[in-house]
Amino acid sequence: ATTHIDVRGLPPPQPLIQILQLVQRLSGDAVLIVHHDRDPVWLYPELLQIGWWADVIDGDPGEVRLRIARAAP
């Protein structure tokens, strides 16, 4: 299942908090698509610590779009 979250326009650290809270509620095979204003550099190490990873994928102009999924065992 794919879930989308749009954190554009939210002040830091709200995007980080909302993304991490949502990831922790997702099932193991879920994919999260994040719509963000900027590259969330602080998010990547947090995701790795809980066994998830992120790829930057094509998005709209001015948007950073991420695909987040559980890391392979």
C-alpha positions as CSV (number, residue, x, y, z in Angstrom):
1,A,0.0,0.0,0.0
2,T,1.2,3.5,-0.8
3,T,0.5,6.4,1.5
4,H,1.2,10.1,0.7
5,I,2.1,12.9,3.2
6,D,2.5,16.5,2.2
7,V,4.7,18.5,4.6
8,R,5.3,21.4,2.4
9,G,5.0,24.7,4.2
10,L,5.4,23.2,7.7
11,P,8.0,24.8,9.9
12,P,10.9,22.7,11.2
13,P,10.9,20.3,12.9
14,Q,7.3,19.4,12.1
15,P,8.0,17.6,8.8
16,L,10.5,15.3,10.4
17,I,8.2,14.6,13.4
18,Q,5.2,13.9,11.2
19,I,7.1,11.7,8.8
20,L,8.6,9.6,11.6
21,Q,5.3,9.2,13.4
22,L,3.6,8.1,10.2
23,V,6.4,5.6,9.3
24,Q,6.1,4.0,12.7
25,R,2.4,3.3,12.1
26,L,2.9,1.7,8.6
27,S,3.0,-2.0,7.9
28,G,6.3,-3.5,6.8
29,D,5.5,-3.6,3.1
30,A,4.1,-0.1,2.9
31,V,5.6,2.7,0.9
32,L,5.4,6.4,1.9
33,I,5.6,9.2,-0.6
34,V,6.6,12.5,1.0
35,H,6.0,15.8,-0.6
36,H,8.5,18.3,0.9
37,D,9.9,21.8,0.3
38,R,13.5,20.9,0.8
39,D,15.9,17.9,1.1
40,P,15.3,16.6,4.7
41,V,18.9,15.8,5.5
42,W,18.1,15.1,9.2
43,L,15.5,12.6,8.3
44,Y,17.8,10.1,6.6
45,P,19.8,9.0,9.6
46,E,16.6,8.8,11.7
47,L,15.1,6.4,9.1
48,L,18.2,4.2,9.0
49,Q,18.1,3.8,12.7
50,I,14.6,2.3,12.5
51,G,15.2,0.2,9.4
52,W,13.8,2.4,6.7
53,W,15.4,4.1,3.7
54,A,14.5,7.0,1.4
55,D,15.0,7.7,-2.3
56,V,14.5,11.1,-4.0
57,I,12.1,10.6,-6.9
58,D,10.8,12.9,-9.6
59,G,8.3,15.5,-8.3
60,D,6.7,18.7,-9.2
61,P,8.9,21.8,-9.9
62,G,10.2,23.2,-6.6
63,E,9.2,20.0,-4.7
64,V,11.5,17.4,-3.1
65,R,9.6,14.1,-3.4
66,L,10.8,11.1,-1.4
67,R,9.9,7.4,-1.6
68,I,10.3,5.8,1.9
69,A,10.2,2.1,2.4
70,R,11.4,-0.5,4.9
71,A,15.0,-1.5,4.2
72,A,15.6,-5.1,2.9
73,P,16.7,-7.5,5.7
